[in-house]
C-alpha cells in the first residue's frame, strides 16, 4: 500500500433502515482501494460525544477501524453494524453528557461541538461522511460551518430529505408496505371489514402515496392534506360495496390529521431525552371514526374495522434491490467528491440522475408532496397524469 491519503470517518444517525450497511460498504471498499484509512464511528454522533481523549482509554464503543471484509459481510444485512442514536451534540440534555465531561457541561441543554471537534482531531479524521436524515444532516451542516470537510448521504424511510428524490431505506419501506397490505387483505376480506394500515410519514406522505400508487390501497391519508372523515368514510363505503369480497383499504401516514383536529397523534405525552415524542395512534382514530360513521353511508349497517400499524415491520430486515444498489452508488459518489477534494455536499438523485447539492439544503425546509400535482384531494388517492418526460421518482421528488 502506498502513502496514506487520509482518514475517512463514517457514521449513521437517527432511525435504522435497510441500506445503511451497503452504503458503508461502498465507502469502505472504495476508500481503502484509493489509499484511505476508514474509521466507523459508533452510535451516530454519540460516538463523537462519549469518546475519552486518552490513548489508554477503552474507546471501542465509540469507533472502530473498518476493512473490506467487515464491510462486505455486513452489506448483505439490514440495519447498521455501526449502530445508531438520535444524539445531537449541539443540543445535548444534561443527562446525556458523558461522565468525564459532567463537571464542564452543567446546563439543562449543552453544546458539545467543541468536544466533537477535538475528538475528530484525536481520532485523526480528515473527512467525515454522515449518513442520516434531517437531524443528523443538519448537524453535519453545522460541522461544515466549523470547517470540517463533510460529504453527507441521505437516509430516511419517509424519503423527506430536501434536495434529493431518493433517500436510503425508502424503496424497502414501500416494497414491504405493499407486500404486507396485500397479505392483510385476506383477513380483511374474510371478515368483510375496512382495513386501516398506519404507515411511516411524519411530515411527508410518500410512504403512503407511493404504495397506494402501486395498488396497495383504495385511499390514502397524508400529512400534507387534512382529511374530511365524512368524505373518507363515504369513499371507502363505495369501495367496500364494489368489492366482491366486501372490504376496502386505506393507508394512513403517521403524521396525517383530520380536518380541524390540530396536532398529530402521539403514542404518549412522554418525549425522549432529545425532546422527540413518538408518533402513532392516528390509525386507531381513523379506524374508530370509520366504524362509527360507516352506518350513515351504508344504509344503516355498520362496517367493522381491522387495524394494523406497520412500524418496525418495514424498518427491520434486509434491503431490497434498490436499497442494495443506490446506497452503493451513494457511497462511491461520496468517494468521488472526496477524491476531488470537495466538501459541504449531499449526494443526491435529481431528475433521475445521480448528482450532489450543498448540504445546507437540509436546513430550514421540508420536502413534502406537491398536493396539487400528485394528490387527488377529492378522491383521497394519487393523481395519475402527465408521467411522460418526468423522472423515475417523480411523485417522490417533492419540492
C-alpha positions as CSV (number, residue, x, y, z in Angstrom):
1,X,0.0,0.0,0.0
2,X,1.3,3.4,-0.9
3,X,1.2,6.7,1.1
4,X,-1.9,7.1,3.1
5,X,-4.1,9.8,1.5
6,X,-6.1,10.5,4.7
7,X,-8.6,9.1,7.2
8,X,-12.3,9.0,6.4
9,X,-14.9,8.8,9.2
10,X,-18.4,7.2,8.6
11,X,-21.4,7.4,11.0
12,X,-25.1,6.5,10.8
13,X,-27.6,8.6,12.8
14,X,-31.3,8.5,13.5
15,X,-33.5,5.5,12.9
16,X,-32.1,2.3,11.4
17,X,-33.3,1.2,8.0
18,X,-32.2,-1.3,5.3
19,X,-29.5,0.1,3.0
20,X,-27.2,1.6,5.6
21,X,-24.7,-1.3,5.5
22,X,-24.4,-1.3,1.7
23,X,-23.6,2.4,1.9
24,X,-20.9,1.8,4.5
25,X,-19.5,-1.0,2.2
26,X,-19.4,1.3,-0.8
27,X,-17.4,3.9,1.1
28,X,-15.1,1.4,2.8
29,X,-14.2,-0.8,-0.1
30,X,-13.6,2.2,-2.4
31,X,-11.9,4.2,0.2
32,X,-9.3,1.5,1.1
33,X,-8.7,0.8,-2.6
34,X,-8.0,4.5,-3.2
35,X,-5.5,4.6,-0.3
36,X,-7.5,5.9,2.6
37,X,-7.9,4.7,6.2
38,X,-11.6,4.2,7.1
39,X,-13.0,4.6,10.6
40,X,-16.5,3.7,11.6
41,X,-17.9,6.0,14.3
42,X,-20.3,4.1,16.5
43,X,-23.8,5.1,17.6
44,X,-24.0,8.1,15.4
45,X,-22.9,11.5,16.8
46,X,-22.9,9.8,20.3
47,X,-19.6,8.2,19.4
48,X,-18.0,11.6,19.0
49,X,-19.5,12.9,22.2
50,X,-18.7,9.9,24.5
51,X,-15.1,9.4,23.4
52,X,-12.4,9.9,26.0
53,X,-9.3,11.6,24.7
54,X,-6.7,9.4,26.3
55,X,-4.6,6.9,24.4
56,X,-5.1,4.3,27.2
57,X,-8.9,4.7,27.3
58,X,-11.2,2.0,26.0
59,X,-13.0,3.7,23.2
60,X,-14.1,0.6,21.4
61,X,-17.7,1.7,21.9
62,X,-17.0,4.9,20.1
63,X,-15.1,4.0,17.0
64,X,-13.6,1.1,15.1
65,X,-11.3,0.8,12.1
66,X,-13.0,-0.8,9.1
67,X,-11.8,-3.2,6.5
68,X,-13.3,-4.5,3.3
69,X,-14.1,-7.9,4.7
70,X,-16.1,-6.5,7.7
71,X,-18.0,-4.1,5.4
72,X,-18.7,-6.6,2.7
73,X,-20.1,-9.2,5.1
74,X,-22.4,-6.6,6.7
75,X,-23.6,-5.2,3.4
76,X,-26.0,-8.1,2.8
77,X,-27.9,-7.3,6.0
78,X,-30.2,-4.6,7.2
79,X,-29.8,-2.1,10.0
80,X,-26.4,-0.6,10.7
81,X,-23.5,-2.6,12.2
82,X,-22.0,0.7,13.4
83,X,-25.2,1.2,15.5
84,X,-27.1,4.5,15.7
85,X,-28.6,7.0,18.0
86,X,-30.6,10.3,17.9
87,X,-27.9,12.2,19.7
88,X,-27.4,15.9,18.6
89,X,-24.2,17.2,20.1
90,X,-25.3,20.9,19.8
91,X,-28.4,20.2,21.9
92,X,-27.3,17.6,24.5
93,X,-29.5,17.2,27.6
94,X,-27.7,17.3,30.9
95,X,-28.5,13.6,31.5
96,X,-26.7,12.6,28.2
97,X,-23.4,14.4,29.0
98,X,-20.8,11.7,29.4
99,X,-19.4,11.2,33.0
100,X,-16.0,12.7,32.2
101,X,-17.5,15.9,31.0
102,X,-20.2,16.5,33.5
103,X,-18.2,19.0,35.5
104,X,-17.8,21.2,32.4
105,X,-21.3,21.0,31.0
106,X,-23.9,21.6,33.6
107,X,-26.8,23.3,31.8
108,X,-30.1,21.6,31.1
109,X,-29.1,21.7,27.3
110,X,-25.5,21.8,26.3
111,X,-23.5,22.4,23.1
112,X,-20.6,19.9,22.9
113,X,-19.5,20.8,19.4
114,X,-16.1,21.9,20.8
115,X,-15.6,18.4,22.2
116,X,-16.7,16.8,18.9
117,X,-14.1,18.9,17.0
118,X,-11.3,17.8,19.5
119,X,-12.4,14.2,19.2
120,X,-12.3,14.2,15.4
121,X,-8.8,15.5,15.7
122,X,-7.9,12.9,18.3
123,X,-9.0,10.1,16.1
124,X,-7.3,11.7,13.1
125,X,-10.3,12.0,10.9
126,X,-9.7,14.2,7.8
127,X,-13.1,13.8,6.1
128,X,-16.5,12.9,7.6
129,X,-19.3,11.0,5.8
130,X,-22.5,11.2,8.0
131,X,-25.5,9.1,6.8
132,X,-28.9,10.2,8.1
133,X,-32.0,12.3,7.9
134,X,-32.7,15.9,8.7
135,X,-31.5,15.9,12.3
136,X,-28.2,14.1,11.5
137,X,-27.5,16.1,8.4
138,X,-28.3,19.5,9.9
139,X,-25.6,18.9,12.5
140,X,-23.3,17.8,9.6
141,X,-24.0,21.2,8.1
142,X,-23.1,22.8,11.4
143,X,-19.8,21.0,11.4
144,X,-19.2,22.1,7.8
145,X,-19.5,25.6,9.1
146,X,-16.8,24.8,11.6
147,X,-14.5,23.9,8.6
148,X,-14.9,20.1,9.0
149,X,-14.8,18.5,5.5
150,X,-18.2,16.8,5.2
151,X,-19.9,14.8,2.4
152,X,-23.3,13.6,3.5
153,X,-25.6,10.8,2.4
154,X,-29.4,11.0,2.8
155,X,-31.2,8.3,4.7
156,X,-34.8,8.2,5.8
157,X,-37.7,5.8,5.2
158,X,-40.0,8.8,4.8
159,X,-37.9,10.0,1.8
160,X,-38.2,13.5,3.1
161,X,-34.7,14.9,3.0
162,X,-34.7,18.0,0.8
163,X,-32.5,18.2,-2.3
164,X,-32.8,14.6,-3.4
165,X,-35.5,12.4,-5.0
166,X,-34.3,9.3,-3.1
167,X,-33.2,8.5,0.4
168,X,-31.8,5.2,1.6
169,X,-34.5,3.0,3.0
170,X,-37.4,4.3,1.0
171,X,-37.7,1.5,-1.6
172,X,-37.6,-1.2,1.0
173,X,-40.3,0.6,3.0
174,X,-42.6,0.9,0.0
175,X,-41.9,-2.7,-1.1
176,X,-42.7,-4.1,2.4
177,X,-45.7,-1.9,2.8
178,X,-47.2,-3.2,-0.5
179,X,-46.4,-6.8,0.5
180,X,-47.8,-6.6,4.0
181,X,-51.0,-4.7,3.0
182,X,-51.6,-7.3,0.3
183,X,-51.2,-10.1,2.9
184,X,-53.6,-8.3,5.3
185,X,-56.3,-8.3,2.6
186,X,-57.0,-12.0,3.2
187,X,-58.1,-11.2,6.8
188,X,-60.0,-8.0,5.8
189,X,-61.9,-9.9,3.1
190,X,-62.6,-12.9,5.3
191,X,-64.2,-10.7,7.9
192,X,-65.7,-8.2,5.4
193,X,-64.1,-5.2,7.1
194,X,-62.4,-1.9,6.4
195,X,-58.6,-2.3,6.6
196,X,-56.7,0.6,8.1
197,X,-52.9,0.5,7.9
198,X,-50.8,3.1,9.6
199,X,-47.5,3.7,7.7
200,X,-44.5,5.9,8.2
201,X,-44.6,9.6,7.3
202,X,-44.2,12.3,9.9
203,X,-44.4,15.4,7.7
204,X,-44.3,13.8,4.2
205,X,-46.7,11.2,2.9
206,X,-44.6,9.5,0.3
207,X,-44.7,6.1,2.2
208,X,-48.5,6.1,1.9
209,X,-48.8,7.8,-1.6
210,X,-46.4,5.5,-3.4
211,X,-47.8,2.2,-2.1
212,X,-51.3,3.5,-3.0
213,X,-49.9,4.3,-6.5
214,X,-48.7,0.7,-6.6
215,X,-52.2,-0.6,-5.8
216,X,-51.8,-1.4,-2.1
217,X,-54.9,0.7,-1.0
218,X,-58.1,2.2,-2.2
219,X,-57.4,5.5,-0.4
220,X,-54.6,7.2,1.5
221,X,-54.3,9.9,4.1
222,X,-51.1,12.1,4.0
223,X,-49.8,14.8,6.4
224,X,-49.8,17.4,3.6
225,X,-53.6,17.4,3.4
226,X,-56.1,17.3,6.3
227,X,-58.8,14.7,5.6
228,X,-62.6,15.1,6.0
229,X,-63.7,12.0,7.9
230,X,-67.1,12.0,6.2
231,X,-65.5,12.1,2.7
232,X,-63.1,9.3,3.6
233,X,-66.0,7.1,5.0
234,X,-68.2,7.8,2.0
235,X,-65.4,6.8,-0.5
236,X,-64.4,3.7,1.5
237,X,-68.0,2.5,1.8
238,X,-68.3,2.8,-2.0
239,X,-65.0,0.8,-2.4
240,X,-66.3,-1.8,0.1
241,X,-69.6,-2.3,-1.8
242,X,-67.9,-2.5,-5.2
243,X,-65.5,-5.2,-4.0
244,X,-67.0,-8.7,-4.3
245,X,-65.1,-9.7,-1.1
246,X,-66.6,-6.7,0.8
247,X,-63.6,-4.9,2.1
248,X,-61.7,-1.7,1.4
249,X,-58.2,-0.4,2.3
250,X,-56.9,2.9,3.5
251,X,-53.2,3.7,4.1
252,X,-52.6,6.4,6.8
253,X,-49.4,8.3,7.2
254,X,-48.5,8.5,10.9
255,X,-48.5,12.3,10.6
256,X,-51.9,12.6,8.9
257,X,-54.7,14.6,10.5
258,X,-58.5,15.1,10.2
259,X,-59.8,18.5,9.3
260,X,-59.9,20.9,12.3
261,X,-58.3,18.4,14.7
262,X,-55.0,20.3,15.2
263,X,-51.8,18.4,16.2
264,X,-50.6,15.0,15.0
265,X,-51.4,11.9,17.1
266,X,-48.7,10.7,19.5
267,X,-48.4,7.4,21.3
268,X,-47.8,9.1,24.6
269,X,-47.1,12.6,26.1
270,X,-43.6,11.5,27.1
271,X,-40.6,12.7,25.0
272,X,-37.2,11.1,24.8
273,X,-34.2,13.0,26.2
274,X,-33.8,14.9,23.0
275,X,-37.4,16.2,23.0
276,X,-38.7,13.7,20.4
277,X,-42.3,12.4,21.0
278,X,-43.1,9.1,19.3
279,X,-45.8,9.5,16.7
280,X,-48.6,7.0,16.5
281,X,-52.2,6.4,17.0
282,X,-53.8,8.3,14.1
283,X,-54.6,4.8,12.6
284,X,-56.6,3.9,15.6
285,X,-58.5,7.2,15.4
286,X,-59.2,6.6,11.7
287,X,-60.4,3.1,12.5
288,X,-62.8,4.2,15.2
289,X,-64.1,7.1,13.1
290,X,-64.8,4.8,10.1
291,X,-66.6,2.3,12.2
292,X,-68.8,5.0,13.8
293,X,-69.6,6.8,10.6
294,X,-70.0,3.8,8.3
295,X,-73.7,3.1,9.0
296,X,-74.5,6.7,7.9
297,X,-73.1,6.0,4.4
298,X,-74.0,2.3,4.3
299,X,-77.8,2.1,4.6
300,X,-77.7,1.9,8.4
301,X,-75.4,-1.1,8.5
302,X,-72.1,-0.6,10.4
303,X,-68.8,-1.9,9.0
304,X,-66.2,-3.2,11.4
305,X,-62.5,-2.3,11.0
306,X,-59.2,-4.2,11.0
307,X,-56.3,-2.0,12.1
308,X,-52.6,-2.6,11.7
309,X,-49.6,-0.3,12.5
310,X,-46.6,-1.2,10.3
311,X,-43.8,0.4,12.4
312,X,-40.6,-1.6,12.7
313,X,-42.0,-4.4,10.5
314,X,-41.0,-2.3,7.5
315,X,-37.8,-0.9,9.1
316,X,-36.2,-4.2,10.0
317,X,-34.6,-6.9,7.9
318,X,-32.6,-6.9,4.7
319,X,-32.6,-4.3,2.0
320,X,-34.5,-4.8,-1.3
321,X,-32.7,-4.5,-4.7
322,X,-33.0,-0.7,-4.8
323,X,-31.7,-0.3,-1.3
324,X,-28.7,-2.5,-2.1
325,X,-27.8,-0.7,-5.3
326,X,-28.4,3.0,-4.6
327,X,-26.5,3.1,-1.3
328,X,-23.5,1.5,-3.0
329,X,-23.7,4.3,-5.6
330,X,-24.1,6.9,-2.9
331,X,-21.0,5.6,-1.1
332,X,-19.0,5.7,-4.3
333,X,-20.3,9.2,-5.1
334,X,-19.1,10.4,-1.7
335,X,-15.7,9.0,-2.5
336,X,-15.8,10.7,-5.9
337,X,-16.3,14.0,-4.2
338,X,-13.6,13.3,-1.6
339,X,-11.1,12.4,-4.4
340,X,-11.9,15.8,-6.0
341,X,-11.4,17.5,-2.6
342,X,-14.9,18.7,-2.5
343,X,-17.0,19.0,0.7
344,X,-20.1,20.6,2.2
345,X,-22.2,18.5,-0.2
346,X,-25.0,16.0,0.0
347,X,-25.1,13.2,-2.6
348,X,-28.4,13.0,-4.3
349,X,-30.7,11.9,-7.1
350,X,-32.1,14.8,-9.1
351,X,-34.2,14.4,-12.2
352,X,-33.5,10.7,-12.1
353,X,-29.7,11.2,-12.2
354,X,-27.0,10.9,-9.6
355,X,-25.8,14.3,-8.5
356,X,-24.9,16.4,-5.4
357,X,-26.2,19.5,-3.8
358,X,-25.0,21.8,-0.9
359,X,-25.6,20.1,2.4
360,X,-27.2,23.3,3.7
361,X,-30.3,22.3,1.6
362,X,-31.4,20.3,4.7
363,X,-31.7,23.4,6.9
364,X,-34.9,25.3,7.2
365,X,-37.1,23.5,4.7
366,X,-39.1,20.3,4.4
367,X,-39.5,18.0,1.4
368,X,-43.2,17.2,1.0
369,X,-45.7,16.0,-1.5
370,X,-46.9,18.6,-4.1
371,X,-50.6,18.0,-3.3
372,X,-51.9,19.9,-6.4
373,X,-49.8,17.8,-8.8
374,X,-49.8,14.4,-7.1
375,X,-52.7,14.0,-4.7
376,X,-56.3,13.9,-5.7
377,X,-57.9,15.6,-2.7
378,X,-61.4,14.9,-3.8
379,X,-60.7,11.2,-4.2
380,X,-58.0,10.8,-1.5
381,X,-55.7,8.9,-3.7
382,X,-52.7,9.6,-6.0
383,X,-53.3,11.7,-9.0
384,X,-52.3,9.9,-12.2
385,X,-51.4,12.3,-15.1
386,X,-48.5,13.7,-17.1
387,X,-46.0,11.0,-16.4
388,X,-44.3,11.2,-19.8
389,X,-41.0,13.0,-19.5
390,X,-40.9,13.1,-15.7
391,X,-38.1,11.5,-13.6
392,X,-38.4,7.9,-12.3
393,X,-39.1,9.2,-8.8
394,X,-41.4,12.0,-10.0
395,X,-44.1,11.6,-7.3
396,X,-41.4,11.1,-4.6
397,X,-39.4,14.1,-5.7
398,X,-41.4,16.6,-3.6
399,X,-40.5,20.2,-3.6
